[in-house]
Amino acid sequence: MTDTTTTPVDRARASDLGPFARFLKATELDVRMLGMVSALVIIWVGLHILSGGLFLTPRNLWNLSVQSASVAIMATGMVLVIVTRNIDLSVGSILGFCGMVMGVMQAQWLPQVFGIPLGSPWLWILALCSGLLVGAAIGALHGYVIAYMGVPAFIVTLGGLLIWRGGAWWLTSGQTVAPMDETYRLMGGGPQGSIGATWSWIVGLIACVGVVWMLRSDRVQRQRFHFPLRPLWAEAFLGAVACAVILGAVWIANSYGWPIGIVRRYMQENAIVPPEGGLFIAHGIAIPVLMAIAVGIVMTFLTRRTRFGRYVFAIGGNPEAAALAGIATRWVTMKIFMLMGLLAAVGAAISSARLNASTNALGTLDELLVIAAAVIGGTSLAGGAGTVLGAMLGALLMQSLQSGMVLLGIDTPLQNIIVGFVLVLAVWLDTMYRKRV
């Protein structure tokens, strides 16, 4: 049986490369992605040391994953926006407006105007759907003005930043709306908004099976079209690392237990005799984290396996050539902003559920974090390049910085200075990388 992964010429060229270069060539890992992961590890270790061992604990890492969920979800949409050489400065305000709409719907309008009783499953379903529709409609409006009326995205979304922030205040005259529906609050995480230890392990094992299936499917497709194959050891290495990361994340989530007070109340309500040493109930994976992962999978499929995704990158690479090739560039642009508005509404649901309230400050400065996450994750402001996974890792990196600075007791103004500096540094590094390649 012959080895179809390489040719004699390929092996001769590979022998001229160093060990690390040969490793990268065999595994096909993105250098920028490796650099970001390395930076994330360095930041985590540094913050853990500076915080006196408080950062890399199950409790903080679990909270970090929940805090990153809404930004990561919006960052997946921002990738498409920036890839097409546009920008959206209004995502934080859209989040705040949609969050206020969902809060008012379930706390006031649906019970008082439509007579839907509190506790009805229709309450949170209709409230969530209303927020998603409003987010998509706002995105469609922005996209129409940008694509069909020719107004620059910077101006349109800057106006949207002001309009929708003011609209959120106008809905309730500046009042906070609370509390949220009990089922709706599950999207915010917490002891009840998690799936527990058993289901977390099941989800982790399913994810590992999915990784193996994806690697095998990719290899079959390459064989089918006679593309170069990765060595089997490289396939095994990628699968092993991915599964180790997944199962490690599950183990960390299951290592963080419910607070003692909630456990005591749970035992009293269920007439459970406290065991010796106390009862430990694991949080497991939080529901907002599962939502973020699901959005990431869908957006990855959308960008890599659909005609729409190919059109997005074609427009970003060369808008004039894309138009001449017959791509409806304006309609694609409008759909991108519609999708961005929808994802901002999903982020609003998670944020308001986590706070158990809709406030006028909801989503403030989130546009900075979302844009920074996408750029740090490898999305080029020049257009045509970016990945969903990179943006989600960028969101985790940005939230890690904020979480670490809170643990270190750094004042909010200084936190903003550091975040701004990191954003400028990321753009500079991207510029230097593009010049080298």
MARKENU-827345 format. One record per residue (C-alpha): x, y, z; residue number from 0; residue in three letters. Coordinates in Angstrom, 3 decimals. Example, Ala and Ser with C-alpha at 12.3 -4.5 7.8 and 13.67 -1.06 7.14 Angstrom:
BEGIN
{node {12.300,-4.500,7.800},0,'ALA'}
{node {13.670,-1.060,7.140},1,'SER'}
***
This chain:
BEGIN
{node {0.000,0.000,0.000},0,'MET'}
{node {1.515,3.328,-1.065},1,'THR'}
{node {1.625,6.482,1.010},2,'ASP'}
{node {-0.619,9.044,-0.715},3,'THR'}
{node {-0.007,11.792,1.792},4,'THR'}
{node {3.255,13.030,0.276},5,'THR'}
{node {5.292,12.821,-2.906},6,'THR'}
{node {9.085,12.469,-3.203},7,'PRO'}
{node {9.274,16.178,-4.053},8,'VAL'}
{node {7.232,17.058,-0.966},9,'ASP'}
{node {9.464,14.896,1.229},10,'ARG'}
{node {12.572,16.535,-0.208},11,'ALA'}
{node {11.176,19.995,0.476},12,'ARG'}
{node {10.086,19.010,3.969},13,'ALA'}
{node {13.592,17.790,4.786},14,'SER'}
{node {14.860,21.332,4.221},15,'ASP'}
{node {12.526,22.694,6.908},16,'LEU'}
{node {13.147,22.778,10.640},17,'GLY'}
{node {11.320,20.435,13.057},18,'PRO'}
{node {8.744,23.060,14.083},19,'PHE'}
{node {8.089,24.103,10.484},20,'ALA'}
{node {7.604,20.453,9.493},21,'ARG'}
{node {5.218,20.016,12.404},22,'PHE'}
{node {3.146,23.037,11.315},23,'LEU'}
{node {3.135,21.830,7.718},24,'LYS'}
{node {1.974,18.358,8.713},25,'ALA'}
{node {-0.744,19.500,11.128},26,'THR'}
{node {-1.758,22.546,9.033},27,'GLU'}
{node {-2.124,24.652,12.171},28,'LEU'}
{node {-2.544,28.404,11.747},29,'ASP'}
{node {0.471,30.282,13.088},30,'VAL'}
{node {-1.650,33.222,14.209},31,'ARG'}
{node {-4.028,30.890,16.019},32,'MET'}
{node {-1.121,29.242,17.813},33,'LEU'}
{node {0.188,32.663,18.750},34,'GLY'}
{node {-3.161,33.660,20.219},35,'MET'}
{node {-3.468,30.446,22.200},36,'VAL'}
{node {0.066,30.946,23.508},37,'SER'}
{node {-0.770,34.527,24.484},38,'ALA'}
{node {-3.896,33.293,26.277},39,'LEU'}
{node {-1.902,30.719,28.237},40,'VAL'}
{node {0.727,33.321,29.185},41,'ILE'}
{node {-1.983,35.753,30.321},42,'ILE'}
{node {-3.703,33.058,32.394},43,'TRP'}
{node {-0.489,31.980,34.102},44,'VAL'}
{node {0.558,35.578,34.722},45,'GLY'}
{node {-2.819,36.559,36.185},46,'LEU'}
{node {-2.842,33.411,38.321},47,'HIS'}
{node {0.515,34.341,39.825},48,'ILE'}
{node {-0.349,38.013,40.314},49,'LEU'}
{node {-3.731,37.199,41.887},50,'SER'}
{node {-2.198,34.855,44.427},51,'GLY'}
{node {-3.596,31.685,42.881},52,'GLY'}
{node {-7.176,32.938,42.411},53,'LEU'}
{node {-7.417,33.030,38.616},54,'PHE'}
{node {-6.935,29.403,37.519},55,'LEU'}
{node {-9.546,28.008,39.887},56,'THR'}
{node {-12.687,26.098,38.825},57,'PRO'}
{node {-14.888,28.870,40.200},58,'ARG'}
{node {-13.191,31.688,38.286},59,'ASN'}
{node {-12.812,29.705,35.058},60,'LEU'}
{node {-16.488,28.694,35.190},61,'TRP'}
{node {-17.537,32.312,35.717},62,'ASN'}
{node {-15.135,33.372,32.965},63,'LEU'}
{node {-16.818,31.024,30.494},64,'SER'}
{node {-20.261,32.430,31.348},65,'VAL'}
{node {-19.051,36.032,31.136},66,'GLN'}
{node {-17.498,35.381,27.725},67,'SER'}
{node {-20.614,33.783,26.210},68,'ALA'}
{node {-22.497,36.868,24.991},69,'SER'}
{node {-19.372,38.603,23.642},70,'VAL'}
{node {-18.259,35.396,21.894},71,'ALA'}
{node {-21.672,35.021,20.239},72,'ILE'}
{node {-21.615,38.578,18.909},73,'MET'}
{node {-17.965,38.252,17.850},74,'ALA'}
{node {-18.922,35.447,15.445},75,'THR'}
{node {-21.165,37.882,13.591},76,'GLY'}
{node {-18.623,40.684,13.752},77,'MET'}
{node {-16.228,38.442,11.815},78,'VAL'}
{node {-18.541,38.573,8.798},79,'LEU'}
{node {-19.034,42.316,9.159},80,'VAL'}
{node {-15.307,43.071,9.272},81,'ILE'}
{node {-14.439,40.509,6.593},82,'VAL'}
{node {-16.596,42.527,4.161},83,'THR'}
{node {-14.649,45.689,5.106},84,'ARG'}
{node {-17.460,47.100,7.248},85,'ASN'}
{node {-17.802,47.813,10.958},86,'ILE'}
{node {-20.683,47.731,13.451},87,'ASP'}
{node {-20.377,50.125,16.373},88,'LEU'}
{node {-23.958,49.610,17.498},89,'SER'}
{node {-23.920,46.015,18.764},90,'VAL'}
{node {-23.738,47.048,22.426},91,'GLY'}
{node {-26.685,49.420,22.048},92,'SER'}
{node {-28.681,46.829,20.077},93,'ILE'}
{node {-28.008,44.387,22.902},94,'LEU'}
{node {-29.268,46.919,25.451},95,'GLY'}
{node {-32.375,47.765,23.427},96,'PHE'}
{node {-33.290,44.130,22.710},97,'CYS'}
{node {-32.666,43.234,26.349},98,'GLY'}
{node {-35.022,45.990,27.437},99,'MET'}
{node {-37.656,44.833,24.930},100,'VAL'}
{node {-37.477,41.257,26.263},101,'MET'}
{node {-37.583,42.484,29.851},102,'GLY'}
{node {-40.592,44.762,29.305},103,'VAL'}
{node {-42.407,42.081,27.328},104,'MET'}
{node {-42.248,39.475,30.075},105,'GLN'}
{node {-42.554,41.794,33.065},106,'ALA'}
{node {-45.200,44.241,31.819},107,'GLN'}
{node {-46.710,44.037,28.337},108,'TRP'}
{node {-47.497,40.327,28.032},109,'LEU'}
{node {-49.022,39.929,31.547},110,'PRO'}
{node {-50.819,43.292,31.668},111,'GLN'}
{node {-51.854,43.909,28.064},112,'VAL'}
{node {-52.283,40.371,26.674},113,'PHE'}
{node {-53.235,38.665,29.936},114,'GLY'}
{node {-50.568,35.941,29.824},115,'ILE'}
{node {-50.095,34.842,33.444},116,'PRO'}
{node {-46.724,34.868,35.176},117,'LEU'}
{node {-45.092,31.429,35.045},118,'GLY'}
{node {-46.652,30.540,31.690},119,'SER'}
{node {-44.136,29.024,29.250},120,'PRO'}
{node {-45.503,31.360,26.590},121,'TRP'}
{node {-44.249,34.310,28.591},122,'LEU'}
{node {-40.521,33.708,28.102},123,'TRP'}
{node {-40.952,32.197,24.634},124,'ILE'}
{node {-42.817,35.219,23.257},125,'LEU'}
{node {-40.469,37.610,25.048},126,'ALA'}
{node {-37.403,35.881,23.579},127,'LEU'}
{node {-38.900,35.740,20.084},128,'CYS'}
{node {-39.819,39.426,20.244},129,'SER'}
{node {-36.254,40.347,21.153},130,'GLY'}
{node {-34.814,38.200,18.344},131,'LEU'}
{node {-37.214,39.748,15.808},132,'LEU'}
{node {-36.367,43.261,16.972},133,'VAL'}
{node {-32.639,42.532,16.730},134,'GLY'}
{node {-32.966,41.106,13.217},135,'ALA'}
{node {-35.140,44.056,12.154},136,'ALA'}
{node {-32.616,46.583,13.462},137,'ILE'}
{node {-29.823,44.764,11.655},138,'GLY'}
{node {-31.892,44.699,8.465},139,'ALA'}
{node {-32.486,48.449,8.747},140,'LEU'}
{node {-28.783,49.121,9.205},141,'HIS'}
{node {-27.918,46.797,6.335},142,'GLY'}
{node {-30.426,48.410,3.996},143,'TYR'}
{node {-29.140,51.923,4.675},144,'VAL'}
{node {-25.530,50.745,4.212},145,'ILE'}
{node {-25.979,48.496,1.186},146,'ALA'}
{node {-28.782,50.160,-0.786},147,'TYR'}
{node {-28.540,53.813,0.250},148,'MET'}
{node {-24.737,53.936,0.193},149,'GLY'}
{node {-24.189,55.409,3.658},150,'VAL'}
{node {-20.882,54.224,5.190},151,'PRO'}
{node {-21.245,51.528,7.840},152,'ALA'}
{node {-19.222,53.585,10.320},153,'PHE'}
{node {-21.757,56.441,10.211},154,'ILE'}
{node {-24.857,54.237,10.178},155,'VAL'}
{node {-23.776,52.122,13.142},156,'THR'}
{node {-22.435,55.129,15.043},157,'LEU'}
{node {-25.889,56.645,14.692},158,'GLY'}
{node {-27.369,53.320,15.744},159,'GLY'}
{node {-25.187,53.332,18.842},160,'LEU'}
{node {-26.835,56.578,19.946},161,'LEU'}
{node {-30.350,55.817,18.727},162,'ILE'}
{node {-30.797,52.383,20.285},163,'TRP'}
{node {-29.146,53.356,23.559},164,'ARG'}
{node {-31.604,56.225,23.793},165,'GLY'}
{node {-34.422,53.909,22.721},166,'GLY'}
{node {-33.662,51.529,25.579},167,'ALA'}
{node {-34.003,54.429,28.016},168,'TRP'}
{node {-37.186,55.651,26.325},169,'TRP'}
{node {-38.976,52.292,26.692},170,'LEU'}
{node {-39.040,52.534,30.502},171,'THR'}
{node {-38.040,56.173,31.139},172,'SER'}
{node {-34.754,54.941,32.536},173,'GLY'}
{node {-36.232,52.406,34.977},174,'GLN'}
{node {-34.781,48.939,35.531},175,'THR'}
{node {-37.116,46.066,34.659},176,'VAL'}
{node {-36.996,43.033,36.964},177,'ALA'}
{node {-37.359,40.190,37.740},178,'PRO'}
{node {-37.171,37.945,34.691},179,'MET'}
{node {-39.195,34.767,34.149},180,'ASP'}
{node {-37.800,31.759,36.013},181,'GLU'}
{node {-37.299,29.672,32.864},182,'THR'}
{node {-35.845,32.650,30.991},183,'TYR'}
{node {-33.221,33.034,33.734},184,'ARG'}
{node {-31.778,29.620,32.882},185,'LEU'}
{node {-30.038,31.247,29.905},186,'MET'}
{node {-27.948,33.254,32.360},187,'GLY'}
{node {-26.216,30.299,33.985},188,'GLY'}
{node {-26.024,29.767,37.732},189,'GLY'}
{node {-26.783,26.580,39.680},190,'PRO'}
{node {-30.080,26.014,37.890},191,'GLN'}
{node {-28.813,27.283,34.543},192,'GLY'}
{node {-26.272,24.461,34.194},193,'SER'}
{node {-26.653,20.867,33.049},194,'ILE'}
{node {-24.900,19.088,35.922},195,'GLY'}
{node {-22.010,16.638,36.022},196,'ALA'}
{node {-23.565,13.648,34.241},197,'THR'}
{node {-24.909,15.540,31.256},198,'TRP'}
{node {-21.673,17.521,31.028},199,'SER'}
{node {-19.672,14.314,30.600},200,'TRP'}
{node {-22.194,13.075,28.029},201,'ILE'}
{node {-21.899,16.333,26.073},202,'VAL'}
{node {-18.101,16.132,26.299},203,'GLY'}
{node {-18.013,12.577,24.968},204,'LEU'}
{node {-20.401,13.484,22.143},205,'ILE'}
{node {-18.127,16.410,21.280},206,'ALA'}
{node {-15.109,14.076,21.157},207,'CYS'}
{node {-16.976,11.731,18.833},208,'VAL'}
{node {-17.828,14.763,16.708},209,'GLY'}
{node {-14.159,15.753,16.512},210,'VAL'}
{node {-13.149,12.274,15.345},211,'VAL'}
{node {-15.984,12.234,12.810},212,'TRP'}
{node {-14.979,15.659,11.447},213,'MET'}
{node {-11.340,14.579,11.045},214,'LEU'}
{node {-12.390,11.399,9.271},215,'ARG'}
{node {-14.899,13.222,7.055},216,'SER'}
{node {-12.275,15.784,6.086},217,'ASP'}
{node {-9.820,13.019,5.208},218,'ARG'}
{node {-12.407,11.218,3.092},219,'VAL'}
{node {-13.214,14.425,1.212},220,'GLN'}
{node {-9.525,15.052,0.545},221,'ARG'}
{node {-9.108,11.525,-0.808},222,'GLN'}
{node {-12.179,11.958,-2.972},223,'ARG'}
{node {-10.829,15.069,-4.683},224,'PHE'}
{node {-7.178,13.893,-4.608},225,'HIS'}
{node {-6.038,16.662,-2.262},226,'PHE'}
{node {-2.885,16.223,-0.123},227,'PRO'}
{node {-3.547,14.327,3.114},228,'LEU'}
{node {-2.217,15.023,6.557},229,'ARG'}
{node {-0.036,12.227,8.002},230,'PRO'}
{node {-1.939,9.831,10.243},231,'LEU'}
{node {0.145,10.879,13.250},232,'TRP'}
{node {-0.918,14.501,12.646},233,'ALA'}
{node {-4.584,13.474,12.492},234,'GLU'}
{node {-4.188,11.514,15.729},235,'ALA'}
{node {-2.387,14.430,17.390},236,'PHE'}
{node {-5.107,16.936,16.449},237,'LEU'}
{node {-7.847,14.590,17.639},238,'GLY'}
{node {-6.086,13.820,20.910},239,'ALA'}
{node {-5.435,17.489,21.707},240,'VAL'}
{node {-9.006,18.517,20.857},241,'ALA'}
{node {-10.494,15.730,23.003},242,'CYS'}
{node {-8.122,16.517,25.874},243,'ALA'}
{node {-9.189,20.181,25.809},244,'VAL'}
{node {-12.885,19.240,25.710},245,'ILE'}
{node {-12.699,16.714,28.547},246,'LEU'}
{node {-10.456,19.039,30.560},247,'GLY'}
{node {-13.032,21.812,30.241},248,'ALA'}
{node {-15.772,19.415,31.392},249,'VAL'}
{node {-13.667,18.351,34.370},250,'TRP'}
{node {-13.146,21.986,35.397},251,'ILE'}
{node {-16.875,22.740,35.051},252,'ALA'}
{node {-17.715,19.712,37.201},253,'ASN'}
{node {-15.157,20.750,39.829},254,'SER'}
{node {-17.123,23.895,40.673},255,'TYR'}
{node {-19.942,23.068,43.082},256,'GLY'}
{node {-23.095,24.868,44.119},257,'TRP'}
{node {-22.735,27.424,46.929},258,'PRO'}
{node {-23.290,26.021,50.420},259,'ILE'}
{node {-26.444,28.068,51.030},260,'GLY'}
{node {-28.135,26.820,47.860},261,'ILE'}
{node {-27.120,23.236,48.629},262,'VAL'}
{node {-28.655,23.481,52.116},263,'ARG'}
{node {-31.904,24.851,50.725},264,'ARG'}
{node {-31.925,22.106,48.101},265,'TYR'}
{node {-31.494,19.415,50.772},266,'MET'}
{node {-34.282,20.911,52.870},267,'GLN'}
{node {-36.689,21.119,49.940},268,'GLU'}
{node {-35.981,17.505,48.944},269,'ASN'}
{node {-35.677,16.083,52.483},270,'ALA'}
{node {-32.105,14.925,51.891},271,'ILE'}
{node {-30.045,13.902,54.908},272,'VAL'}
{node {-26.688,15.700,54.767},273,'PRO'}
{node {-23.904,13.153,54.187},274,'PRO'}
{node {-20.709,13.217,56.199},275,'GLU'}
{node {-18.477,15.960,54.872},276,'GLY'}
{node {-21.370,17.762,53.148},277,'GLY'}
{node {-23.106,17.363,49.825},278,'LEU'}
{node {-21.254,18.416,46.668},279,'PHE'}
{node {-23.380,19.217,43.608},280,'ILE'}
{node {-21.448,20.166,40.483},281,'ALA'}
{node {-22.567,23.008,38.268},282,'HIS'}
{node {-21.411,21.345,35.081},283,'GLY'}
{node {-21.434,23.233,31.799},284,'ILE'}
{node {-23.513,26.421,31.897},285,'ALA'}
{node {-26.382,26.819,29.429},286,'ILE'}
{node {-25.046,30.141,28.020},287,'PRO'}
{node {-21.754,28.392,27.253},288,'VAL'}
{node {-23.639,25.678,25.366},289,'LEU'}
{node {-25.502,28.419,23.495},290,'MET'}
{node {-22.204,30.055,22.532},291,'ALA'}
{node {-20.761,26.723,21.360},292,'ILE'}
{node {-23.898,26.012,19.305},293,'ALA'}
{node {-23.718,29.462,17.685},294,'VAL'}
{node {-20.018,28.919,16.970},295,'GLY'}
{node {-20.714,25.591,15.241},296,'ILE'}
{node {-23.542,27.065,13.159},297,'VAL'}
{node {-21.515,30.131,12.173},298,'MET'}
{node {-18.494,27.998,11.278},299,'THR'}
{node {-20.669,25.845,9.046},300,'PHE'}
{node {-22.228,28.980,7.550},301,'LEU'}
{node {-18.874,30.552,6.709},302,'THR'}
{node {-17.060,27.425,5.495},303,'ARG'}
{node {-19.679,25.161,3.940},304,'ARG'}
{node {-22.328,27.430,2.371},305,'THR'}
{node {-22.568,29.629,-0.694},306,'ARG'}
{node {-23.361,32.600,1.534},307,'PHE'}
{node {-20.076,32.149,3.396},308,'GLY'}
{node {-18.099,31.966,0.161},309,'ARG'}
{node {-19.807,35.131,-1.038},310,'TYR'}
{node {-18.900,36.950,2.180},311,'VAL'}
{node {-15.189,36.232,1.800},312,'PHE'}
{node {-15.303,36.955,-1.930},313,'ALA'}
{node {-16.782,40.386,-1.243},314,'ILE'}
{node {-14.171,41.039,1.417},315,'GLY'}
{node {-11.342,39.974,-0.854},316,'GLY'}
{node {-12.390,42.088,-3.837},317,'ASN'}
{node {-15.838,43.772,-3.833},318,'PRO'}
{node {-15.619,44.880,-7.473},319,'GLU'}
{node {-14.660,41.416,-8.719},320,'ALA'}
{node {-17.428,39.853,-6.608},321,'ALA'}
{node {-20.007,42.173,-8.170},322,'ALA'}
{node {-18.710,41.452,-11.678},323,'LEU'}
{node {-18.938,37.706,-10.906},324,'ALA'}
{node {-22.669,38.076,-10.370},325,'GLY'}
{node {-22.782,38.091,-6.561},326,'ILE'}
{node {-25.610,40.226,-5.148},327,'ALA'}
{node {-23.209,42.154,-2.931},328,'THR'}
{node {-25.811,44.535,-1.528},329,'ARG'}
{node {-28.204,41.746,-0.552},330,'TRP'}
{node {-25.362,39.761,1.058},331,'VAL'}
{node {-24.280,42.858,3.016},332,'THR'}
{node {-27.818,43.414,4.252},333,'MET'}
{node {-28.069,39.776,5.385},334,'LYS'}
{node {-24.762,40.107,7.270},335,'ILE'}
{node {-26.052,43.035,9.312},336,'PHE'}
{node {-29.375,41.283,9.857},337,'MET'}
{node {-27.472,38.295,11.241},338,'LEU'}
{node {-25.376,40.622,13.403},339,'MET'}
{node {-28.529,42.133,14.900},340,'GLY'}
{node {-29.940,38.667,15.575},341,'LEU'}
{node {-26.765,37.581,17.371},342,'LEU'}
{node {-26.807,40.799,19.429},343,'ALA'}
{node {-30.333,39.869,20.526},344,'ALA'}
{node {-29.121,36.408,21.585},345,'VAL'}
{node {-26.397,38.131,23.596},346,'GLY'}
{node {-29.078,40.360,25.134},347,'ALA'}
{node {-31.055,37.328,26.283},348,'ALA'}
{node {-28.004,35.848,27.992},349,'ILE'}
{node {-26.955,39.147,29.609},350,'SER'}
{node {-30.409,40.072,30.924},351,'SER'}
{node {-31.042,36.514,32.146},352,'ALA'}
{node {-27.719,36.521,33.979},353,'ARG'}
{node {-28.507,39.826,35.694},354,'LEU'}
{node {-32.159,38.839,36.242},355,'ASN'}
{node {-32.953,42.370,35.061},356,'ALA'}
{node {-32.951,44.646,32.044},357,'SER'}
{node {-31.056,47.849,32.737},358,'THR'}
{node {-30.106,50.859,30.649},359,'ASN'}
{node {-26.436,50.045,31.167},360,'ALA'}
{node {-26.817,46.612,29.580},361,'LEU'}
{node {-24.275,46.157,26.784},362,'GLY'}
{node {-22.382,49.378,27.458},363,'THR'}
{node {-18.982,49.270,25.701},364,'LEU'}
{node {-19.694,45.733,24.454},365,'ASP'}
{node {-19.022,46.992,20.931},366,'GLU'}
{node {-15.410,47.589,21.979},367,'LEU'}
{node {-15.043,44.056,23.338},368,'LEU'}
{node {-16.729,42.459,20.315},369,'VAL'}
{node {-14.622,44.311,17.742},370,'ILE'}
{node {-11.476,43.673,19.758},371,'ALA'}
{node {-12.314,39.960,20.040},372,'ALA'}
{node {-12.769,39.636,16.281},373,'ALA'}
{node {-9.564,41.543,15.457},374,'VAL'}
{node {-7.470,39.769,18.089},375,'ILE'}
{node {-8.876,36.491,16.755},376,'GLY'}
{node {-7.292,37.136,13.370},377,'GLY'}
{node {-10.021,38.974,11.474},378,'THR'}
{node {-8.300,41.508,9.239},379,'SER'}
{node {-9.654,45.059,9.102},380,'LEU'}
{node {-8.513,45.077,5.461},381,'ALA'}
{node {-11.185,42.455,4.778},382,'GLY'}
{node {-11.190,38.977,3.291},383,'GLY'}
{node {-9.711,37.065,6.257},384,'ALA'}
{node {-11.093,35.846,9.570},385,'GLY'}
{node {-12.308,32.787,11.456},386,'THR'}
{node {-15.189,32.186,13.830},387,'VAL'}
{node {-13.041,30.086,16.190},388,'LEU'}
{node {-10.424,32.822,16.332},389,'GLY'}
{node {-13.047,35.422,17.243},390,'ALA'}
{node {-14.418,33.240,20.049},391,'MET'}
{node {-10.915,32.710,21.416},392,'LEU'}
{node {-10.410,36.459,21.146},393,'GLY'}
{node {-13.547,37.002,23.233},394,'ALA'}
{node {-12.177,34.612,25.855},395,'LEU'}
{node {-8.868,36.485,25.854},396,'LEU'}
{node {-10.547,39.886,26.274},397,'MET'}
{node {-12.780,38.624,29.065},398,'GLN'}
{node {-9.770,36.994,30.734},399,'SER'}
{node {-8.046,40.373,30.837},400,'LEU'}
{node {-11.105,42.017,32.373},401,'GLN'}
{node {-11.669,39.235,34.893},402,'SER'}
{node {-8.016,39.234,35.889},403,'GLY'}
{node {-7.950,43.005,36.308},404,'MET'}
{node {-11.005,42.802,38.571},405,'VAL'}
{node {-9.254,40.162,40.710},406,'LEU'}
{node {-6.209,42.433,40.914},407,'LEU'}
{node {-8.359,45.368,42.013},408,'GLY'}
{node {-7.510,47.565,39.017},409,'ILE'}
{node {-9.805,50.581,38.621},410,'ASP'}
{node {-12.273,50.635,35.703},411,'THR'}
{node {-10.618,53.596,33.873},412,'PRO'}
{node {-7.293,51.764,33.882},413,'LEU'}
{node {-9.043,48.607,32.658},414,'GLN'}
{node {-10.367,50.543,29.666},415,'ASN'}
{node {-6.878,51.906,28.977},416,'ILE'}
{node {-5.416,48.396,28.947},417,'ILE'}
{node {-8.201,47.033,26.713},418,'VAL'}
{node {-7.693,49.909,24.275},419,'GLY'}
{node {-3.955,49.305,24.225},420,'PHE'}
{node {-4.469,45.591,23.534},421,'VAL'}
{node {-6.798,46.422,20.635},422,'LEU'}
{node {-4.260,48.800,19.037},423,'VAL'}
{node {-1.504,46.226,19.563},424,'LEU'}
{node {-3.596,43.512,17.903},425,'ALA'}
{node {-4.244,45.683,14.837},426,'VAL'}
{node {-0.556,46.567,14.601},427,'TRP'}
{node {0.443,42.898,14.784},428,'LEU'}
{node {-2.113,42.050,12.104},429,'ASP'}
{node {-0.686,44.796,9.879},430,'THR'}
{node {2.858,43.518,10.339},431,'MET'}
{node {1.780,39.930,9.672},432,'TYR'}
{node {0.046,40.915,6.408},433,'ARG'}
{node {3.157,42.758,5.246},434,'LYS'}
{node {5.326,39.681,5.858},435,'ARG'}
{node {3.014,37.324,3.970},436,'VAL'}
***
